[in-house]
Each structure stands twice: as C-alpha cells, then as structure tokens.
Amino acid sequence: MILSYDVVVIGAGHAGCEAATAAARLGSRTLLITIDMEKIASMSCNPAVGGVAKGQIVREIDALGGMMGRVADRSAIQFRMLNRSKGAAMWSPRAQCDKHKFSREWRHIVENTKNLYLWQDSVVDILFDLSGEKPRVKGVKTRMGVEIECGRVVLTAGTFLEGMMHCGEASAEGGRAGDQAAHGVTTSLLKLGFESGRMKTGTPVRLDARTINFDALEVQEGDAEPSKFSYDADTEAVSNQLPCFMVYTSKRVHDILRTGFDRSPLFNGTIHGIGPRYCPSIEDKLRTFADKDQHQLFLEPEGRDTNEYYLNGFSSSLPFEVQMEALRNIVGFEDVHVYRPGYAIEYDYFPPTQLKHTLETKLVDGLYFAGQVNGTTGYEEAAAQGLMAGINAHRSLCGEEEVVLGRDEAYIGVLIDDLVTKGVDEPYRMFTSRAEYRILLRQDNADQRLTPLGHKIGLVSEEKYENLLKKNTAVESLISMLRATSVKIGEIDSYLISVGEEPLTQGKKLYDIVLRSNVTIFDLSRVHKKLAKYITENNLDKEVIEQAEIQIKYRGYIERERYYAEKMHRLENIAIPENFDFNAMQSLTIEARQKLSRIRPTTLGQASRIPGVSPADINVLLVKFGR
Ligand SMILES: Cc1cc2nc3c(=O)[nH]c(=O)nc-3n(C[C@H](O)[C@H](O)[C@H](O)COP(=O)(O)OP(=O)(O)OC[C@H]3O[C@@H](n4cnc5c(N)ncnc54)[C@H](O)[C@@H]3O)c2cc1C
C-alpha cells in the first residue's frame, strides 16, 4: 500500500464531510474518498436544512464544533423559526438553502481543512486484519485498484450501496439520479458476518420556474427578523430572502395519480425496501388518507441563480407520464415544464444494533458507520452521526476516551441511543417526541449544553468558547437585575392590559412580571425605562434577552426534567460487564434474555430502553448489578 492515512472516510455526503473535517481538525491525517468530487454534500432531495427536531440537531452540531450550521447559514435563501407560537422546547429553526452554494461551501471547507485530503474514486472493498482475536480494519481498496492503509475507517455511503432507482416500470442502477451505485462494500461486510437490509426513499419532480404561473400561488415568506443556526460570530443571518409558495392537489389530480397505481413500483411488488413513514410519497398519501380530496404542497426554490424549483410533498415513483399529467392539473402548473422526474431509490443499510454508542461496529475494531447506512433518513441525522464518528475515530486512535452524548444532553444522544439500542424497522428520522427531556434539549441552549465539551476535545475555538462564557454571564446578570428591580402599582398597567394581563394590585419585581405568559422582556423594556437603559448600556442582544426569558418562564419545568434525568443517570451509571451471559439468568424472561444477548447493553439504563425488556427484568438486573 503506497498511501497511508490515520482515518479514511468513505463518502463525501453530509455524514462523511462532518466525519472527515472533525477527524482532520482534531489532528488525524484523514482521506475523504468519494465517487464524484463535484457533488460534495449534495442535497439529494429537499434543498433545506433543519425543521422540527432537525433544527435542534443542527444547532447541536454547531455547538460541538461541526460545520453544517455554518454552511447552512452561508447558503440560506430563507429562514423560519418553526413552532414559534408553541413552547420554547418546540421552536425549530429551518433554512431553505441554495443547494449549489451549500455544496460549494462544503467543498471549500473540505479543501481548506488542514490534515484533510480528497480522493475521487469508489471504495469496493474494506480490508481487515484477521490475525487477532477480533477483526481489525486495516485499509480500503478502490475501484481503480488502489489500496490505502489506515487505522480507522468511517463508512458513510448514504443511499449508494447497491442502489437501484425506480420510476414507473423503469428501473436503473444508481446511488441517486445522475450518480453510479457503489458495489462491493456490502459483500465485503457480509463476509465478515454483518447483517444488511434494504430501505427505500423517494424524491419529487423539479420544475422550471419560467413555466409556473406564480400569480396563482399562495406566497410563504421567511421570518421578518431571520435568525441563524451557527453560534459563530463570523456567520450572519440571511438577507434578501426568497419566498416559497403553497399549492394544492385536488380530487382530479388524485384521480389521475390513481390511474398509475397498477404500474407503481411501490404497489406492484418491485420495491421491497421499507420507506420513510414521515416522508411518504404522494401515492402513499392517497392510499393512507383515501378520503382526503386535497393535499398541501410547498414549492421551494433550489437556489438564487437557478430556475429550478422543488415540489415538496409530491415525492413519487409513478410512471413519468402520470406524474406529468397530474402536475398539469394543479392550479399554477397548467403549462409546467419538468426538469427532473420524481423517482424512488432502494439501497442497502446495516441494522444499527450492530454498533456501539461510539458508532464503532461491535464486530470489527476501528470500523465506524454513520448516516443513511445506519437506517436513518435526513441530512441532519446523517451529519450528526458523521460528526460523532469522526470525533471518536480520531480519539480512539489517540487512545483517548471516546465521546458518547447522553439522552438528556443532546438530540444527537437520543438519535444514537435509539439506533444502537432499539434498531430501526423503517428509515429513522428525528422528532421532538423521541426525546424524553425535550425541555432540556432546546435549540436556544445547544451552546450551553455542548460547547464546553466541544472546546474540551479541541473542536471549538477559544473565541467561540469565550463568547459562550460572556453570554452566560450576561444572561445571569440580566436575571439578577430583573429579580432586584421593582415595578410600582400603575407603572405599567396600560401595557399589561394591552397584552391581556391583569394590572398590578401591589408592587412587584420585574422577574415576577416576566413569569406571566403574555409578557416578554423585550415588550417590558419599551415601557420600563430602567430595564431599557440596562439593556442598552450592557449592549444585550436578542439571544441573551430570549435566553433569560426562557430560563425564567420555564424554570419549574427545567428543574423537574433535570430531576428525572438525574434519576435516570443512576441506572446509566450501573455498568454491565462486556461478556455477561444473559442466557444464564433464568429469572429473566426468555424474550429479555434473547434481546439482551443480541443488543448487549453496556449499562442498566440502556437495557431499560430495549423493547421487550420489562421493568421486572430490569429489577432482576438491578439486584444482580445494582449493589
Ligand atoms: C432519491 C432520494 C430521495 C431522498 N428523499 C429524502 C427525504 O424525503 N427526506 C430525507 O430526509 N432524506 C431524503 N433523502 C436522503 C438524504 O439524501 C440522506 O438522508 C442524506 O443525504 C444522507 O447523508 P449521507 O451522508 O448518509 O449520505 P449521502 O448524502 O447519500 O452521501 C453519500 C456519499 O458517499 C459517496 N459514496 C457512496 N459509496 C461510496 C463508495 N463506495 N466509495 C466512495 N464514495 C462513496 C457518494 O458519492 C456520496 O457522496 C433522499 C435521498 C435520495 C437519493
């Protein structure tokens, strides 16, 4: 082998780019091998980043020192904070991105990261050292016959492994439209005893703006005061936002789509892989909600310098002529030209219960999996896993303790724990409902939760860490000021009445007034001179004010969740020995013995989350290990 690196990352998608930049920035000589260098971090589907629970993940990636938030901010064309009208735990940032700029920004980062090298080729084989007790990764072999030696491999091959695309009765090999599939890697892993499965996903048509009648469509603007993902001071919120649009299907459109059902690869048995429940195709929606005569669709620009639009909600693998006829019956699309048809893709994934929490495989030392190959769907879920795999590949190589995030620390912790503990039976996407501590895991406090860790391991710059400390101090000082400052009867009555709150019957501290649900610190500052002066003199920005307000309003809920999280920690701290023989414990149910032997939890906390392991089984294990 003439080429030798510390870490090889297979695939420059969303997981691979995060993995490679993290490992390289931490100091590992890293090679990022990808099939096509022109398509780095390509947005295979929706040109958007974030959304419900996914936006929280992007903030966490940024807080830990990953790149997705910066790239999204730099390529954003519209920004919205979803769920603003709900509680702070539900606020979810989402940006429509210029997909070409997104990809260019990533390539710029990859090409300019110290210790990181790019190689365009397809990996066809992973090489193992089988001389020890347990297989250990030792390199990769590419389609051009090049063998590359390395200490760690991170596999992030996305939808490419044995990829097969479908549109109506036509099927073709491919990793996504316009890209070749990747062969060899699955076989190489199956030989060692890995299990694989098939999943599927789909994408909608892309439309030519010149042929759309925008006057007939409902406009959806971005936020009037857009925010951003990254906590870095050198990124900015988007300006000159572009609008999105809403369109609707109709009974006529549905009738046309139904004429293609007998030729749908989804319904006629051609596609075997399981699709994403929460990103269904339009044909799936017609079957599941048969009584609905209308579905809302979103028309989203793919960039600033292109006429291409993405039709969100119209994912389909029906025959192209059926997609086309249905489209032309949607108001505004009467003369529409289609750039690319919708299609579905089937690909190999590896059930993630074969992984440790570090994302290293249990079967092979030094081999990590991240992204869609683990049965997830979505750029954000992929990027988060890539970041953790890159960090851990580097740290294990240096003999440093690997990083595992808890379920009460980050959505990333929930994601990985769900994957390795529960496995997947359909493409996994993140939701706020998957997190039991979602009041702790808010988008606004990702920096407080994760930046100190990112700084400690060397991914977060001194400047970013200092900014966090300054922000924390400013928030604490503002809260103290609100606690110490009184409001007299009658002083702010007209404001309180205007927001639907009762006037004061006695003097109160500002802090107690902020506790009222319709009061905001920002509004209060307009009617309370001392507060306004404090904010101006201390140059407090929106983030500090918002943070103080959330901490005041949600204090009770936050403390309660912390209490439950602490209780759970007690179980997390009880370790189960690596080779413990669960089958020998007759007092466990047979189902529990089977599941525990398969997943091999490392703590009692993890064991308690395995489906099929009951509280009674946990009590048995508590008696055994709890002492
Ligand atoms: C048709 C389609 C529809 C989709 N629809 C949705 C959707 O509705 N919702 C959603 O959330 N997500 C959807 N996705 C999935 C989304 O694209 C992925 O979740 C995300 O891109 C996964 O990131 P990743 O880094 O794991 O893989 P990818 O972004 O797929 O990147 C994989 C990279 O690895 C490279 N590669 C693969 N094999 C090799 C090899 N052997 N050697 C070298 N390089 C290799 C590829 O060239 C590519 O650059 C869709 C994807 C496709 C293709």
The ligand as an ORCA input file, in Angstrom:
! r2SCAN-3c Opt
* xyz 0 1
  C     -33.895      9.956     -4.192
  C     -33.646     10.369     -2.790
  C     -34.685     10.823     -2.032
  C     -34.486     11.217     -0.717
  N     -35.540     11.666     -0.001
  C     -35.364     12.093      1.255
  C     -36.439     12.600      2.004
  O     -37.554     12.683      1.534
  N     -36.218     13.001      3.268
  C     -34.996     12.918      3.821
  O     -34.841     13.296      4.974
  N     -33.970     12.418      3.138
  C     -34.133     12.011      1.875
  N     -33.102     11.509      1.166
  C     -31.963     11.135      1.903
  C     -30.892     12.157      2.082
  O     -30.339     12.436      0.854
  C     -29.951     11.452      3.002
  O     -30.580     11.285      4.248
  C     -28.651     12.140      3.251
  O     -28.095     12.605      2.079
  C     -27.768     11.109      3.902
  O     -26.489     11.594      4.050
  P     -25.263     10.596      3.988
  O     -24.077     11.428      4.234
  O     -25.518      9.449      4.852
  O     -25.262     10.064      2.505
  P     -25.279     10.800      1.096
  O     -25.632     12.211      1.222
  O     -26.085      9.929      0.214
  O     -23.760     10.740      0.655
  C     -23.090      9.550      0.393
  C     -21.786      9.874     -0.289
  O     -20.981      8.724     -0.321
  C     -20.403      8.565     -1.603
  N     -20.165      7.130     -1.756
  C     -21.065      6.149     -1.646
  N     -20.471      4.944     -1.754
  C     -19.159      5.185     -1.931
  C     -18.041      4.342     -2.145
  N     -18.146      3.015     -2.132
  N     -16.834      4.934     -2.318
  C     -16.696      6.289     -2.304
  N     -17.740      7.112     -2.114
  C     -18.950      6.577     -1.942
  C     -21.413      9.149     -2.559
  O     -20.825      9.537     -3.751
  C     -21.938     10.321     -1.729
  O     -21.138     11.453     -1.929
  C     -33.233     11.126     -0.156
  C     -32.180     10.655     -0.933
  C     -32.381     10.296     -2.235
  C     -31.222      9.805     -3.050
*
